Amino acid sequence: MKKKLYDKFLFNFLASDRDNATAIMEAGSDYVVPGIVSDKFESMEAAAGKVAELKSVTELVSIGLGGGGNAANWKKVLDIAVTSNPGHINQPFETSQYAKGYLEGKDIPKQLVNALVQPTGEVGTIKLANSGKILQVEAFIEIAVALGIESIKMMPIKGTQHLEELIYLTKIAAKRGIRGIEPAGGIDTSNIKDIISGVKDIDIELFMPHIFGSTIDKETGETIPSKVREIITEVKKTL
């Protein structure tokens, strides 16, 4: 795993190519994990080629589901990972343990596989992305621990709309030894300080916001380095 800001924080941004990845990692003081999303590629080969391109400048690349966390893309992400060894992949909770075991069975070097859940609007509960089933956070975390899940992604948090839910999930996950929490959805310079402030005192190994839409140039599809720099600057003011 990369060196983290204050031994806890990394930030996932999309990278259009090797040069864009280099630029955003520099802008983010190297606390950046560049990534792709599976739904932007017509073939597994094209996506794997892009991962290889990004891995020429970084050891860790994230493959996202895409489509706003579309759980239906889980197998596409897995197929890309088999041929590209990205290091980090996104999965819905229901397939996360299968994906981890599948990759191990293919003798792929260890990947950090997250498990996507959704907020419900009620602190202390989460919703499973595929089934829509609502679980108490404590019960869900016990299941996650039993399955060997290492990181949990909560999406969409809609900026700070579901912040208290995110904080509660992070606290319970940390107590039970879950390695990471990864929030996504509506995160930008206006709310990143509130998000980081809410979890900075929680003793968890990894907290990695996924920050896409607010930092991407809509014309070029590239993540804007100055936007990345603004995010990291705001975070540093908080810590």
Backbone as a ProteinNet text record, in pm:
[ID]
protein_1_A
[PRIMARY]
MKKKLYDKFLFNFLASDRDNATAIMEAGSDYVVPGIVSDKFESMEAAAGKVAELKSVTELVSIGLGGGGNAANWKKVLDIAVTSNPGHINQPFETSQYAKGYLEGKDIPKQLVNALVQPTGEVGTIKLANSGKILQVEAFIEIAVALGIESIKMMPIKGTQHLEELIYLTKIAAKRGIRGIEPAGGIDTSNIKDIISGVKDIDIELFMPHIFGSTIDKETGETIPSKVREIITEVKKTL
[TERTIARY]
84.7	0	88.7	44.5	120.8	135.3	233.9	246.4	124.7	67.8	-57.1	-34.6	-120.1	-116.6	-156.5	-69.4	-91.9	-122.5	-56.6	-66.1	-207.7	-296.4	-435.2	-500.7	-473.9	-555.4	-489.7	-566.8	-534.5	-656.6	-636.9	-744.6	-746.2	-860.7	-876.3	-935.9	-860.9	-906.4	-892	-976.8	-962.6	-846	-779.9	-670.2	-697.4	-690.2	-720	-605.7	-483	-365.6	-247.2	-132.2	-11.9	25.4	19.8	56.6	-39	-166.1	-264.3	-241.6	-212	-183.4	-62.2	43	163.5	132.4	53.8	21.8	-62	-160	-245.5	-175.4	-85.6	-9	86	146.6	232.5	150.8	34.5	-51.2	-100.8	-117.1	-166.8	-58.9	64.3	178.1	196.6	157.4	169.4	76.3	-22.4	-122.7	-244.4	-220.8	-326.1	-315.6	-430.3	-440.1	-516.9	-448.8	-520.1	-601.6	-709.7	-793.6	-868.5	-938.5	-1027.3	-1161.9	-1264.5	-1392.9	-1426.4	-1477.9	-1491.9	-1587.3	-1688.1	-1790	-1744.6	-1623.8	-1572.2	-1495.3	-1488.5	-1409.5	-1496.2	-1477.7	-1556.8	-1510.4	-1384.8	-1333.4	-1246	-1235.4	-1148.5	-1003.6	-966.7	-828.2	-790.6	-884.5	-857.3	-841	-925.8	-916.6	-787.7	-752	-628.7	-507.2	-514.1	-405.2	-390.7	-504.5	-498.8	-440.6	-476.7	-418.4	-267.2	-222.8	-78.9	-9.3	-75.7	-19.7	-3.8	-106.1	-99.7	3.6	15.6	111.5	256.7	276.9	413	462.3	368.7	409.2	365	293.9	250.3	231.5	251.3	238.1	95.1	6.4	-130	-231.3	-321.3	-428.4	-560.9	-665.1	-797.9	-888.4	-959.5	-1059.4	-1197.1	-1272.3	-1405	-1513.1	-1629.4	-1743.6	-1792.7	-1800.3	-1855.6	-2007.3	-2063	-2208.3	-2266.7	-2193.5	-2242.7	-2244.8	-2146.3	-2140	-2234.7	-2243	-2334.5	-2284.9	-2357.8	-2316	-2309.5	-2384.3	-2385.6	-2249.4	-2160	-2028.3	-1923.2	-1965.7	-1868.1	-1778.7	-1836.8	-1758.8	-1662.8	-1704.6	-1616.2	-1491.9	-1511.8	-1398.6	-1306.1	-1364.4	-1286.5	-1205.7	-1267	-1197.6	-1080.3	-1100.3	-991.1	-876.4	-910.4	-808.2	-723.9	-785.5	-714	-595.1	-609.3	-502.9	-416.4	-451.6	-377.8	-317.7	-356	-298.8	-297.5	-413.3	-416.7	-375.9	-413.2	-383.6	-506.2	-606.4	-728.5	-846.7	-951.5	-1071.6	-1196.3	-1298.6	-1428	-1526.1	-1600.2	-1700.7	-1821.9	-1942	-2053.3	-2025.6	-2083.9	-2061	-2085.3	-2191.3	-2232.7	-2130.1	-2042	-1942.9	-1799.8	-1781.5	-1646	-1560.2	-1616.4	-1538.8	-1512.4	-1610.4	-1588.9	-1476.3	-1478.3	-1376	-1237.1	-1228.1	-1098.7	-1047.4	-1134.9	-1095.8	-1065.2	-1140.8	-1119.7	-981.3	-945.6	-815.5	-702.8	-721.4	-619.6	-605	-717.7	-714.4	-645.1	-645.9	-576.2	-430.6	-388.7	-250.6	-215	-314.2	-290.1	-235.2	-131.8	-80.7	-192.7	-177.5	-283.7	-342.5	-473.9	-547.4	-627.2	-641.3	-734.6	-871.4	-965	-1098.9	-1196	-1261.3	-1358.4	-1496.5	-1586.6	-1723.2	-1819.7	-1892.5	-1980.4	-2112.3	-2146	-2278.5	-2330	-2457.6	-2519.3	-2570.5	-2573.2	-2635.9	-2788.2	-2853.1	-2998.9	-3070.9	-2996.6	-3059.5	-3078.4	-3042.2	-3055.5	-2922.4	-2869.3	-2742.3	-2755	-2655.5	-2655.3	-2704.7	-2743	-2784.3	-2714.4	-2706.7	-2654.8	-2747.9	-2737.3	-2816.7	-2722.7	-2752.3	-2673.8	-2709.6	-2606.9	-2626.6	-2708.5	-2689.8	-2760.4	-2902.9	-2919.1	-3049.4	-3137.1	-3074.5	-3149.4	-3179.9	-3129.4	-3154.7	-3086.3	-3158.4	-3104.5	-3060.1	-2937.9	-2880.5	-2832.5	-2835.9	-2770	-2619.3	-2553	-2409.9	-2332.9	-2365.2	-2292.1	-2304.4	-2424.7	-2444.8	-2371.6	-2378.3	-2309.1	-2158.9	-2101.3	-1957.3	-1915.8	-1996.7	-1964.7	-1958.9	-2051.8	-2050.7	-1926.2	-1895	-1778.1	-1649.7	-1637	-1518.1	-1509.1	-1621.9	-1623.9	-1584.5	-1617.6	-1585.7	-1444.8	-1377.5	-1242.5	-1239	-1346.7	-1350.5	-1262.5	-1179.4	-1080.2	-1120.2	-1201.2	-1235.6	-1381	-1449.4	-1590.5	-1607	-1676.1	-1704.2	-1849.3	-1870.6	-2006.1	-2032.5	-2137.7	-2169.7	-2317.9	-2385.5	-2336.8	-2361.2	-2256.1	-2275	-2329.4	-2329.9	-2387.8	-2327	-2194.1	-2123.4	-2129.2	-2197.1	-2209.7	-2350.8	-2435.3	-2572.5	-2578	-2486	-2483.6	-2357.8	-2305.3	-2178.6	-2187.5	-2293.6	-2303.5	-2310.1	-2374.7	-2378.4	-2238.1	-2163.7	-2026.9	-1937.7	-1948.5	-1868	-1898.7	-2026.6	-2065.9	-2011.2	-2025.7	-1972.2	-1821.8	-1751	-1605.8	-1566.9	-1637.3	-1608.3	-1625.7	-1736.6	-1764.4	-1667.3	-1639.1	-1544.7	-1406.5	-1362.7	-1230.2	-1220.5	-1326.1	-1326.1	-1312.4	-1365.1	-1364	-1249.2	-1160	-1040.1	-1052.3	-1159.9	-1167.1	-1058.6	-985.8	-869.8	-907.8	-1013.6	-1038.6	-1184.3	-1208.9	-1339.3	-1318	-1406.7	-1391.4	-1524.8	-1538.9	-1661.4	-1656.1	-1771.9	-1778	-1913.1	-1912.1	-2036.1	-2048.4	-2032.5	-2053.9	-1945.2	-1827.2	-1718.2	-1642	-1619.2	-1546.3	-1477.1	-1421.6	-1346.9	-1434.9	-1564.6	-1654.2	-1687	-1668.1	-1707.2	-1599.1	-1485.1	-1383	-1332.1	-1324.2	-1277.2	-1372.6	-1502.9	-1600.3	-1591.1	-1572.1	-1561.5	-1437.3	-1324.1	-1199.7	-1204.4	-1260.8	-1271.9	-1352.3	-1454.2	-1540.7	-1473.4	-1367.1	-1304.3	-1158.1	-1102.4	-957.3	-910	-997.9	-957.8	-994.9	-1048.4	-1082.9	-961.2	-926.5	-804.3	-830.7	-831.9	-848.6	-729.3	-690.5	-567.4	-576.6	-692.4	-706.6	-842.5	-841.2	-964	-938.2	-1010.2	-980.6	-1105.8	-1127.9	-1237.2	-1213.1	-1320.9	-1319.5	-1380.4	-1301.3	-1342.9	-1333.5	-1446.8	-1446.9	-1505.3	-1637.7	-1707.2	-1661.1	-1634	-1599.8	-1461.1	-1378.8	-1240.1	-1210.4	-1310.7	-1287.6	-1326	-1238.4	-1267.5	-1368.8	-1485.6	-1593.9	-1562.8	-1475.8	-1442.2	-1334	-1231.5	-1118.4	-1130.8	-1208.1	-1217.4	-1101.9	-1011	-896	-929.7	-868.7	-877.9	-785.4	-835.7	-764.6	-668.2	-538.1	-441	-464.9	-502.7	-524.4	-639.1	-739.4	-850.6	-802.7	-716.1	-657.6	-577.4	-498.1	-417	-505	-617.1	-709.4	-765.5	-800.8	-853.4	-750.8	-628.5	-524	-491.1	-491.1	-465.9	-572.6	-699	-808.2	-793.7	-755.2	-737.3	-626.3	-516.6	-402.8	-439.3	-530.6	-575.4	-652.8	-708.2	-795	-716.7	-599.4	-524.9	-416.8
-119	0	124.7	228.4	352.5	419.3	506.8	591	682.5	692.6	765.8	897.8	993.9	1122.3	1100.1	1141.6	1119.3	973	883.6	738.2	684	758.7	713.5	742.6	857.6	905.3	888.5	830.5	831.5	884.3	922.4	983.6	924.6	873.3	807.6	905.7	930.7	1013.3	933	959.4	894.5	956.3	874.5	921.5	879.1	973.6	943.1	871.8	896.8	833.8	848.4	803.7	807	948.7	1043.1	1180.9	1242	1213.4	1265.5	1205.3	1075.8	1010.5	1074.8	1098.3	1161.3	1299.6	1375.8	1512.9	1517.3	1427.7	1433.8	1376.8	1281.4	1231.7	1339.7	1413.9	1525.1	1632	1664.3	1766.1	1722.5	1592.1	1538.6	1490.5	1538.7	1503.6	1352.8	1280.7	1135	1058.7	1126.3	1057.8	1021.6	1000.8	976.9	836.2	768.4	640.9	668.2	667.3	690.2	567.5	591.2	478.1	494.3	386.8	385.1	330.5	346.5	281.7	189.6	73.3	-33.5	1.5	83	108.2	203.8	258.5	350.4	276.7	144.1	67.7	-34.7	-44.5	-138	-281.2	-300	-436.6	-447.8	-570.6	-597.6	-568.7	-599.4	-578.4	-430.4	-344.6	-200.5	-148.4	-195.5	-153	-202	-327.5	-382.5	-307.5	-268.2	-189.7	-54.6	6.1	134.5	117.7	9.5	-17.2	-32.4	-106.4	-125.4	8.5	95.2	228.3	307.1	303.6	377.3	315.7	183.3	116.7	141.6	202.9	240.8	360.2	428.1	542.3	528.9	421.5	401	252.4	211.9	69.6	28.2	125.6	94.2	169.1	92.6	148.8	91.2	173	128.9	109.3	-2.4	-25.9	-11.5	89.7	114.8	47.6	32.1	-27.6	63.4	193.5	287.8	292.1	387.5	399.7	434.4	514.5	550.4	434.3	344.7	227.3	117.3	96.8	-4.4	-145.2	-211.8	-345.1	-446.5	-422.2	-516.2	-527.4	-432	-432.6	-511.8	-585.6	-652.7	-750.2	-827.9	-928.9	-863.9	-752.2	-680.8	-631.3	-577.3	-532.9	-650.5	-761.8	-880.5	-930.9	-935.1	-981.1	-889.8	-760.2	-665.3	-689.5	-712	-730.3	-854.7	-960.4	-1085.6	-1065.5	-979	-960.7	-837.2	-757.9	-632.3	-610.5	-690.9	-678.5	-533	-470.1	-327.9	-296.3	-384.9	-361.2	-327.1	-264.9	-225.7	-237.9	-309.1	-318.2	-293.6	-243.1	-215.4	-327	-370.1	-473.5	-442.1	-483.4	-480.2	-578.8	-555.9	-643.3	-790	-815.4	-953.5	-1035.8	-969.2	-1043.4	-1021.3	-939.9	-900.4	-1018.2	-1105.6	-1219.7	-1318.8	-1338.7	-1425.2	-1369.6	-1239.4	-1176.1	-1195.6	-1177.6	-1195	-1337.8	-1434.1	-1573.9	-1611.6	-1556.7	-1584.7	-1537.5	-1417	-1363.1	-1442.9	-1483.2	-1566.4	-1699.7	-1754.5	-1880.5	-1869.8	-1751	-1725.4	-1687.3	-1692.4	-1659.7	-1515.6	-1426.4	-1283.6	-1229	-1144.9	-1086.6	-1021.6	-1016.8	-973.2	-838.4	-835	-714	-666.9	-536.3	-483.8	-474.8	-556.3	-563.2	-497.6	-390.5	-329.8	-390.9	-356.1	-408.2	-290.3	-267.5	-151.1	-171.5	-72.9	-64.7	77.6	97.1	227.9	281.5	413.3	471	458.2	466.7	452.5	581.2	677	795.4	782.4	667.6	643.1	597.5	672.4	636.1	499.3	413.8	281	170.7	204.9	103.1	125.6	19.2	27.8	-52.6	-26.1	-99.7	-174.4	-299.8	-376.6	-332.2	-314.1	-255	-343.6	-474.2	-564.3	-592.3	-635.6	-682.3	-571.8	-462.3	-356.7	-386.5	-498.1	-536.4	-439.4	-399.7	-308	-386.9	-357.9	-426	-324.5	-363.7	-284.3	-288.1	-176.1	-167.3	-273	-291.8	-389.6	-530.6	-567.1	-700.5	-713.3	-608.8	-610.2	-624.9	-550.1	-556.9	-696.3	-758.5	-893.9	-989.6	-974.2	-1057.3	-1028.6	-900.1	-861	-918.5	-910.2	-964.3	-1115.6	-1183.5	-1329.5	-1370.6	-1286.9	-1316.7	-1272.6	-1201.7	-1155.9	-1032.5	-955.9	-831.2	-727.9	-660.6	-569.6	-423.3	-386.8	-246.1	-233.2	-130.4	-109.1	26.5	25.9	149.4	190.1	316.3	367.8	470.5	444.2	529.4	515	626.5	765.3	837.9	902.4	975.9	1116.7	1160.5	1290.4	1404.6	1414.1	1517.7	1489.3	1575.2	1554	1510.2	1480.2	1442.3	1318.4	1225	1100.8	1092.6	1208.1	1210.5	1137.4	1157.4	1091.9	939.4	893.8	749.8	697.8	776	738.1	732.8	832.9	835.7	714.4	683.2	569.7	438.9	421.4	301.6	290	401.5	401.4	362.6	414.9	381.9	232.8	178.4	36.7	-52.3	-16.9	-94.9	-95.2	20.7	31.2	-55.1	-55	-134.6	-283.3	-327.4	-471.1	-510.2	-415.8	-450.3	-445.2	-387.1	-363.7	-264.1	-291.3	-208.4	-71.3	-66.2	58.5	94.9	225.2	279.3	373	362.9	439.7	507.4	636.1	707	760.8	773.1	827	892.7	991.7	1055.5	1198.5	1294.7	1434.7	1498.3	1438	1494.1	1598.7	1715.7	1823	1912.4	2023.7	2112.1	2174.4	2184.4	2250.3	2162.4	2031.8	1943.2	1846.3	1842.9	1744.8	1766.8	1893.3	1918.6	1861	1875.1	1820.5	1668.2	1605.8	1459.6	1411.6	1474.1	1434.5	1463.6	1578.9	1613.5	1509.2	1453.9	1357.4	1225.4	1191.3	1059.3	1067.2	1186.5	1197.3	1135.1	1129.8	1073.2	926.5	866.6	724.3	643.4	544.6	467.4	357.8	396.4	300.4	311.6	201.1	197.2	281.4	281	349.1	416.7	542.8	614.6	678.8	632	675.9	728	859.1	915.4	895.4	864.2	857.9	988.6	1065.8	1201.1	1212.6	1203.5	1198	1323.5	1333.4	1434.2	1576.2	1614.8	1754.4	1792.9	1695.9	1725.7	1696.4	1654.2	1611.8	1721.3	1746.9	1838.7	1771.3	1827.9	1764.4	1754	1839.1	1835.8	1733	1726.1	1637	1501.4	1495	1372.1	1352.7	1449.6	1439.8	1495.2	1437.1	1496.6	1617.7	1727.6	1855.4	1861.6	1868.3	1867.6	1977	2096.4	2205.5	2173.9	2100.6	2060.1	1958.5	1868.4	1771.7	1845.1	1942.1	2019.1	2091.3	2145.1	2214.1	2118.1	1997.2	1897.4	1865.9	1836	1798.7	1915.8	2036.3	2155.5	2171	2151.9	2160.8	2053.8	1933.9	1825.6	1860.1	1909.3	1942.2	2050.5	2139.4	2242.7	2181.4	2063.8	1998.9	1915.8	1868.5	1770.4	1836.9
0	0	0	-67.1	-75.4	61.7	69.9	188.6	197.4	317.6	334.9	408.2	380.1	448.5	594.4	687	830	860.3	784.6	804.7	793	725.7	716.4	582.5	523.5	412.9	276.1	183.3	40.8	-32.8	-158.9	-235.6	-375.9	-413.6	-543.3	-645	-752.2	-863.5	-992	-1089	-1218.6	-1295.6	-1376.1	-1460.4	-1603.7	-1694.9	-1835	-1904.6	-1858.9	-1919.1	-1824	-1870.5	-1786.6	-1746	-1839.5	-1808.5	-1707.1	-1722.1	-1627.4	-1489.1	-1484.2	-1356.1	-1288.9	-1367.1	-1313	-1257.7	-1332.7	-1292.6	-1165.3	-1154.3	-1035.2	-912.4	-932.4	-818.5	-767	-857.9	-816.6	-744.9	-800.1	-739	-601.8	-584.2	-458.3	-365.3	-385.7	-299.4	-287.7	-393.4	-404.3	-309.3	-251.8	-169.9	-255	-382.4	-480.9	-536.7	-543.3	-614.3	-743.5	-858.5	-984	-1023.4	-1094.8	-1129.9	-1260	-1296.2	-1411.3	-1364.5	-1448.4	-1421.8	-1538.6	-1507	-1605.9	-1719.5	-1692	-1794.5	-1903.4	-1890.8	-1993.1	-2102.8	-2094.2	-2190.1	-2261	-2392.1	-2471.5	-2456.5	-2417.2	-2403.4	-2280	-2230.2	-2117	-2152.9	-2277.6	-2321.7	-2318.5	-2362.8	-2362.9	-2221.1	-2131.1	-1991.5	-1927.6	-1953.2	-1897.4	-1951.1	-2077.4	-2136	-2068.5	-2031.2	-1961.7	-1821.3	-1753.5	-1621.6	-1633.6	-1735.1	-1755.7	-1780.8	-1856.8	-1883.8	-1753.7	-1669.7	-1543.5	-1449.7	-1453.1	-1365.1	-1406.6	-1519.5	-1556.9	-1474.8	-1404.7	-1322.6	-1175.8	-1142.6	-1003.7	-978.3	-853.3	-821.7	-793.4	-771.8	-729.9	-815.8	-877.3	-960.6	-910.4	-912.6	-869.3	-990.7	-992.3	-1097.5	-1034.2	-1079.7	-1026.7	-1109.1	-1046.8	-1116.2	-1228	-1200.2	-1296.9	-1290.1	-1361.6	-1364	-1229.7	-1150.4	-1018.6	-922	-935.7	-848.3	-891.4	-1022	-1077.9	-1045.2	-956.7	-911.4	-1024.2	-1132.7	-1244.8	-1313.3	-1288.3	-1352.8	-1274.5	-1173.7	-1086.5	-1162.1	-1253.9	-1326	-1424.3	-1483	-1575.1	-1501.2	-1382.1	-1300.6	-1269.8	-1234.3	-1198.8	-1318.2	-1435.1	-1554.9	-1591.1	-1573.8	-1601.1	-1503	-1376.4	-1273.4	-1297.1	-1350.1	-1372.9	-1465.9	-1564.7	-1662.7	-1638.1	-1534.5	-1518.1	-1379.8	-1278	-1144.5	-1096.5	-1082.5	-1048.6	-905.2	-811.3	-670.4	-588.2	-650.6	-578.7	-673.2	-628.9	-711.6	-627.9	-696.6	-635.1	-667.8	-564	-580.3	-492.2	-533.8	-439.4	-326.4	-210.9	-96.3	-131.4	-207.6	-231.9	-310.6	-387	-466.3	-419.4	-316.9	-278.2	-232.3	-151	-102.6	-215.5	-302.9	-419.4	-505.2	-529.2	-613.2	-553.7	-423.9	-357.2	-374	-349.1	-363.8	-507	-599.6	-742.2	-786.2	-746.2	-784.3	-720.7	-596.2	-530.8	-602.5	-648.7	-721.9	-856.1	-913.8	-1040.3	-1018	-891.1	-853.7	-887.4	-873.8	-890.9	-760	-764.7	-639.7	-559.4	-428.8	-338.3	-379.7	-388.5	-422	-299.8	-284.9	-185.5	-254	-209	-268	-170.9	-214.1	-122.8	-142.6	-51.7	-53.9	-47.3	-154.7	-166	-93	-9.8	50.9	32.1	59.2	41.2	174.4	189.7	308.5	299.8	414.4	418.3	456.8	513.9	570.6	720.6	777	920.7	977.1	1071.6	1134.2	1201.2	1173.8	1235.6	1145.1	1021.2	925.1	792	711.1	573.9	483.2	354.5	256.6	162.5	134.7	39.3	-102.6	-184.7	-317	-410.5	-404.6	-496.1	-451.6	-330.2	-282.7	-226.8	-185.1	-119.5	26.1	77	215.8	311	415.3	515.6	638	683.6	799.6	901.8	1028.1	1130.7	1105.1	1126.2	1099.5	1177.5	1304.8	1386.1	1328.7	1287.3	1229.8	1097	1016.5	888	906.4	999.1	1022.3	1070.3	1153	1197.1	1077.8	985.4	864.7	782	765.9	686.9	746.3	877.1	943.5	922.8	937.3	921.1	780	681.5	542	502	590.2	558.1	471.4	468.8	391.6	459.9	381.5	438.5	431.3	334	316.8	271.1	320.3	288.8	221.8	110.5	38.7	63.3	101.5	117.3	7.5	-71.3	-185.4	-219.5	-250.9	-257.5	-125.4	-73.8	51.5	25.9	-102	-140.6	-59.6	-69.4	5.6	154	229.4	373.9	414.2	315.7	348.3	437.3	414.6	493.4	580	620.1	693.1	826.8	902.9	1032.6	1017.6	911.9	884.3	853.7	774.8	738.7	861.7	948.1	1069.7	1157.1	1172.5	1256	1198.3	1068.4	1003.3	1025.4	1011.2	1027.7	1169.3	1268.8	1408.2	1436.3	1392.6	1419.3	1342.8	1217.8	1137.4	1201	1248.7	1310.3	1435.4	1515.7	1638.4	1610.3	1496.7	1464.8	1372.1	1342	1267.4	1116.5	1064.2	919.3	881.8	775.4	741	686.6	600.9	530.7	515.4	499.1	463	344.6	244.9	121.9	85.8	117.8	81.7	-61.5	-123.8	-260.3	-282.5	-371.8	-413.2	-364.8	-455.8	-422.3	-337.5	-333.9	-253.2	-334.6	-275.4	-344.2	-242.2	-289.4	-198.8	-91.7	-117.4	-21.2	98.7	86.4	197.2	243.6	175.2	211.8	354.4	398.6	534.8	638.8	615.6	709.5	715.9	600.2	595.1	670.1	641.1	706.5	856.3	893.7	1035.9	1112.4	1047	1112.6	1146.6	1073.4	1093.3	1135.3	1145.6	1165.8	1296.8	1397.6	1525.9	1541.9	1436.3	1440.2	1396.5	1473.5	1449.6	1346.6	1220.4	1111.7	1018.3	957.6	878.5	751.4	686.4	558.3	548.6	507.2	473.6	338.5	236	99.5	28.3	29.2	-49.3	-198.9	-270	-416	-466.5	-540.6	-578.8	-730.4	-795.7	-941.6	-1006.2	-1007.9	-1088.5	-1067.4	-944.3	-915	-962.1	-1002	-1039.8	-1186.4	-1262.8	-1400.8	-1499.6	-1594.8	-1705.1	-1797.4	-1809.2	-1884.3	-2033.3	-2084.7	-2227.6	-2258.8	-2176.3	-2204.5	-2135	-2027	-1948.4	-1852.8	-1847.7	-1758.2	-1620.9	-1519	-1386	-1382	-1328.4	-1329.8	-1211	-1237.2	-1126.7	-1023	-1067.1	-971.5	-875.9	-923.9	-836.7	-732	-775	-682.2	-575.1	-618.6	-523.5	-422.1	-468.7	-378.9	-273.4	-316.4	-223.1	-114.9	-154.8	-59.3	32.9	-20.6	61.2	168.3	130.8	227.2	336.1	296.9	393.8	492.9	443.5	530.2	630.4	593.4	687.3	803.7	780.2	878.6	978.5	937	1018.2	1103.5
[MASK]
+++++++++++++++++++++++++++++++++++++++++++++++++++++++++++++++++++++++++++++++++++++++++++++++++++++++++++++++++++++++++++++++++++++++++++++++++++++++++++++++++++++++++++++++++++++++++++++++++++++++++++++++++++++++++++++++++++++++++++++++

